[in-house]
Amino acid sequence: TVSVLYWKNQPPGPPTQTRPSTRPDNSSKTMYRSTSNFRQQAPIQRPVVVRRAPAAAASPVPAPQLVVPVRGNASTVVVSRGPGGRTTAYRVSQTANASPHRHRARSSWQRQVLNSEPVLPRREPSMASPPMSRQSSATLEDQTRRARRPDRRNVPPFDLRAAGVRSVGGHLHRAVPPAFVNHVPPPAPECSVCAIDVPVGGVGLMCPAGLHTLCLECATNMARAACEKGERAVCGFCTASADISARVFSTSQLARAGIPSEVVTTYRTVERRAELTASGGIVARCPTARCGAIHEVERTRTEQPVLCGLCDGAPFCPRCGVQPFHYGATCTDFRNAKTQMPMLVALARGDRKRADAEWEVVNRNEKAMAKDSSTRCCPHCRAPFTRISGCNSMHCGNPGCGRGFQYPDASRYESQAPERPTAAFDNNDRGVQPMFTVCAGCGMAPIRGTRFQCMNCPDELSMCRRCFVDNHKAHGDGSHVFVAVVAPAVVADNERRERRRREKAEGGCCIVC
């Protein structure tokens, strides 16, 4: 007898219109192939090797067959008994009619060789018998090919509830993670100043509150403007918070935003100065060109000179930063005396008209410099304007213009102060003789008339009119400022004492007076 095994992916039952195919060597091996559906079937890869069974093991009685239906897609188990009491089971899944592509549909076969018991649906594992150890080469190759395939049955369970899967009409919808369902990338943030999209993960600056974003160019312009004013940069769009400390940009934020290093270094100095000022003291910076050290001065010593220990410079004022320190005068008096310095020189020379002209020029230039330093003209309509804060992107507010431009493109405003008469300063009485005053130039003692006292010398250096005119530029390399003393303090004190003595003799208010 000859045992015949069908090819893989072939339907059960006897083949229709079969034809034998004998090898050229006339061996005793025969293979069969169905010819009814020849064009729709896949090409044969390798035949199953079937050997002729020995005559002793042949059974003249046909083996009984048992058909057991199994739940699923029209699956059927065909059980047949062979020689030796062994049972062969075939599981056939007829899904050809359910597939839209019938020429691609195949019936999967699974063969199980058991010892004696037939195959039943839902059989207990304890009743299963071990498979035969003797298998053909085609079966071994098929098992090896199946072992290489990924086992889709051992996939870890997927949480359908977390993925938002719902059943509609018996079908599952959205059986994918929610992160990949209709995934749309978030929009790129927009610069709050120039309205340009800042790329996600790119270079930009975000305000401390995390509500507004600035591009690199606008952030750099804001930091430079803050350094020029000597103040810390503040987000101008966060107006809801009353605490200004919550809107201030730190140095680390500017450094991470990609702002140039020189701007970050200058801003770090400004930030340090602001922190020291907030602590209750006064921050003073050494005016020496090559030093620039920052010193913290107590409020009780703001009227005293500060000597920097990191350089060999002269003492300076912690309030106005004047070096050398102005002794015996406040910052306002020293500023006024410095402004009146050309007029004092003209008065000392005895030229009244020139003194008035010098004062007029000084007054006009002072106002012009104050206005020119902060005023510029619109490049379109020439209207003057002053920038208070913000970046360099500006729009003209003049009615009829309204054009945009950059602040560096605007030309500086050239003021023209009208000529007007100024108050004249008299040379005072030349007959006044201050007591205990000696001229540092010629040694005149006492100095007759108006004396000129240096405000930057601690020993109250004084000069007469002639020495002041000749030596004021050489004294202190021309940086010292002189002030004209008309009524000496000694004479004023003597007059006050004499007046009190007379009041006491006439019956003053008290003994102390």
Steps between C-alpha positions, in 0.01 A plus 500: 500500500607861442437774756427831331541839669356810333699809439484790741214745441294239312136413581420157648359213309619313195660710229296574190644424161832387640782384294806305613840655457781253502862604540744435214683235698179287514514489878211388715411852610178651372359848550157640416378844408149631446437630147152647541622826654850496363537867400363639826722289724847603616802326343612182664814555706595150613315168502434306815712186514277194532649158534330176414381326814614141559260222416481377858378834629236541229136476598250369243213657692447871430557721802187647652459873502337726757396857418478731803379862452701768682387856579662767290520587135345177360780286644471119492708224655524180296616201700609175337646185650808359343702188547632421844203655674627852443268784428566780252309828538463770236375850577358677195409872500294573193525878468525521124144627455537763775802665340448761223804358318419139441810431302708599805292309755634171621385232739740450784572147602634377826590142550523336838601140548372355828537158658149363531241757603307711245521880498202667670418872543632664820698197606667512843879538503540189718334280236735613222758249390854595404558529127701251305874554501533374146412768243567555131745758365215713361336515844827604667558771243145629543542513879830686464337755270218551747744541790671787321177694467409739784251352738209738487308308762747590780467877455457681835142614561405846379301726730199588286343717766811719529514532121141618485373202299126466473282237333258619231294230324731224617811671359781663696594855418820693583691186592826702512665704778345847546836670433483389137131562435463809281837624624549865405827674600451803726525840330828688524504780760479854369729786599301752704690795347552434129237221458748259340466126567768369733585137407429238766829412665673793331666807644266736685421656836191431709385735774531382864123441514515275190227693316692695235785415263763723339716414202878528521521840330233664718646345817847633414366850433310496829811394696716767337244772571485390865881511527510851354248621759672311783183311590390139491290380208130458581230327294271781386214267408445349848290787634273286717768437764561791737827351627772624267747239626287230334544666158877563512728298271804341663848470356471122471186534286674739261800269475282196417312701237817541291555875557860616424746454786601868522138601556457229764816617683378860512156391612653292780666815639171690482320215674761485777467872557122474523527218754736701720273803479200292604691378806492851651843636412637721226698344219797704383715415201860609484528768227856398413509393137689173556329399825121526507471312831165506678488604867213488745476810719284540807242774497664671796821548299360629173644846565852366554761423234558142389850371432520198270735233629542331160668793325710806583234753403396804704201494738164548329145589595273196544191694389601684183823311427718813477870434534667655694242549774341846541578604855278750680225499235204290406459328165259771380733785600790331330299451181399867498856612571629291213248662269598851616872433467545681162308800635723518807807504281352786296408691816848457632636651182276801548316455171132541585370463147704192442371357826142550386576344163673205662207444733253520215696244303530272800129522576399440140743215450390334821138493390593398148709209623221386729252507213729360232593201715143364507322663203501388138309580183272278293679410174178563304342818640788635717275517808701490826433219746651348814521127567403410855543121494468199271688367200615677185182425299295823504208670323466873454215650703478819297153536336530436129817291523469183713781321316723242660877524534790389712633719779865499377382624158353817651733801491585691815307812585699824480348749739524877445453682830377860460728773624379663817659721766646323802550618855824689551741402774677792664862483598389610846693737723871466442568663835388193703798332663431141615680409819739205527509444123824461310534481122649168392659665196667822607473467879286814547371510856225579541339478157340830407171497314330191368695186560468181296488179700560153353221256570707188429783564743452384861716779648277785368746630245428867412641736236478866429357635178833528318627156596164344417507643148856380439506164679146357507564278195826362636352420841377142515562451125205730432247265664463688829210739537522836678227700665496875568471583870356850540413515872756308706364283775730658757366849436141372510562328830653815651203707388258247646681496832502881512126511433426251774717697743301811434170316540621357831599841627161635407324213678504192284266211510727271706851458632590254230421753228 
